[in-house]
Structure formats: C-alpha cells, structure tokens
Amino acid sequence: ILVGQSAGAHIGGVVVARKVRDWIRMKSVGLGWDIQNCNHFSNELPPLASTYQPFDLKGFISTSAPHNLVSMREVFHRHGLSSSVQRSIFGGAESSARKHDNDGDDNHLFEKWSTYHLVQKCRLDYAEMEKLMQRRNCQPANGVTNGNGYTKISCRKIQHCDYFDSDDKFNPKLCNMLLKDIFPKLCVIHGTCDKTVPVKESIEFTSLLKEMDIPVVTKFYNGWSHTDPILEAPMRGNHLYHCDIFDLVCLWSDGMELCKHGAVCESVEPTLVAFDQSHPKLQSICPKVLVELARICNPF
C-alpha cells in the first residue's frame, strides 16, 4: 500500500496514474493500436521502467496533495515559487526556450505531471481501448452507456489481465474489465484549513474520480492545516490520521499473513488488530501551548 503526504502524495498519484495509462497502452498495442502515429500520444512521456501492474498495489492513500498542478500554479506563486521556477521544475528543457512569464499557454508542461489531468487521460485512453475491443469482437456485455458517452463494460474480477491466452490467441472473455478495476483502491485525505494546498484540490479530484465511477474513500479533517496530520496533531497526542491509515491498511490487506517464501497462507484466519491510541508512545510529547506557538513559525 502506497502512502504519501504533500509532495510525496503528488509523486505517488502521478506514478499510479501513469501506471494505469501504461497498462492501457500496452493492452491497446496488443489490440492493434498504432500509438506511434496517434496524435493522442504526441509529446507523451515514455512508459515507466517498473514491471508491476497498477492493480498489484493494494491501495494508494493521498494526503494534502496538489492534484491539479495547473490550478495550483497561482498558489505556488503566492508562496514564493515564481512561474519561471515552476516551469523549470515541471517543464524541463522545453521551458528553457521560453522568454516570457506568460501563464496559460504552457499548461501542457504541467499537465504531464498533474495527477488530475493524467487521470482524465486514463479515461480517454480507456475509451480508445474500448473501441479497439469492439472491433476485435470483444463487445460490451450489456451495452450500457453513461452520461459522458463512455460504454460501461460488465464488471468481472480478472486475476490475470491479458487479452491473449496461452496460445497467443485473442480471447474476448478476458477484456471485461472496468477502468475502476485497473486502479488500486484509493483514499484522499485533506485538512479543511490547509493554506499551502487548498482543500478544494482534493474536493475537485474526488469529484473527478466519482464522475469516472472510480471508488474513493475521502476523509476531510475539520480545522486541520497542511502539516497537522503528520506534525502538530501527533505532537498533541492526536493520532486520528495514523489510526485511519492503519484501519485502511488492515482492510485493504484483507488481514492476510505471509508464510515462508512469501506465499499467502489462505488457511490463516484474518486477524485485524485495533489501533491502540492509549499506547504510551502515542501520548502528547509537549504542552499544547508550545505546539500552538510553533504554528506561528511553521511556514506551512
């Protein structure tokens, strides 16, 4: 299970979305999609070198993440990260040729590293893959179409996701996989008083996921800042954030234990241990007044 906070959550979200796109593109090539001559993939980043599949992850927990880098540009600028610096970070060599600080005409540089936009592209990629599957006589089981015009393929859990059998022949029975099945389980966490990354980032991102029928767990902590989940709250002895993560890890891991050599012991009964908030190590480490004074010095 992948867990990230702030910049770490942004990187994790980008990796998950890109792994989903890589998987769809790989399957689409097997169905005959000529990606090299497809305008949809012009100027795209190459596939990630890792070999695991996106659904191999049990889940991804994103905390206080800047999901939409385009909408965050102004926020970053107010916090001292100028537009030119942002372009040099996310635009790479392409940004060096730009002489003016003219925002808006270079959003494509940021969309490559924006989880929000990458997830949107996953939907476009999946729609193209559906068209290819239909051409290869892999018709949707029910023909139901949602409001956005994307055909919903009947949902069936696929353990070995490949469209070709052992004889390298196309098998239409293996293509009944919804977009939500390709993504790992998702959880988005944010503090409502976050000034570094506004909470609307998570609200809009979760709205996009729900629009795409991708399940997501949301947890919004009332009155918490950008660093409350990992800093101020634990220092005061409040481990709500860690408790929520612990519960999700137990739930998503199914309580399975590993036998020798890494094999899953299916005969072992799941044993979910409750999070012990009364443990001595989880108590307040300093007076509340000091934590509140530290907030004044905290730039986040």
Number of C-alpha atoms within 10 A of each C-alpha: 15 17 16 17 21 19 15 17 23 22 19 21 28 21 17 23 25 24 24 25 24 19 19 21 22 14 20 22 14 15 18 13 16 11 14 10 9 9 9 13 14 10 9 9 10 9 13 11 7 7 7 11 16 21 19 12 15 17 21 24 23 27 27 29 29 31 30 21 25 21 14 18 21 14 17 17 14 11 13 9 13 15 17 18 13 18 22 14 13 18 20 11 11 12 17 11 7 12 8 8 11 10 13 9 7 16 15 15 20 21 18 19 24 24 27 25 21 23 23 14 19 23 16 15 20 20 18 17 21 23 15 20 21 12 12 14 11 20 18 20 11 10 11 12 12 12 7 8 9 16 18 20 20 15 15 12 12 13 9 7 16 15 20 17 12 7 7 8 9 18 16 18 13 18 24 23 18 19 20 16 17 21 25 24 20 21 19 20 23 30 23 18 17 20 14 20 23 20 22 14 19 26 16 14 20 22 13 16 17 12 13 18 14 19 17 18 12 16 15 17 18 11 10 17 24 24 21 22 23 15 13 19 19 18 20 20 18 19 20 15 17 15 15 13 17 14 15 20 20 16 13 16 15 14 14 18 16 11 11 7 6 8 9 12 12 11 8 12 11 13 11 14 10 10 15 10 15 9 8 9 9 15 15 15 12 11 10 15 10 11 16 13 10 12 15 9 8 9 9 14
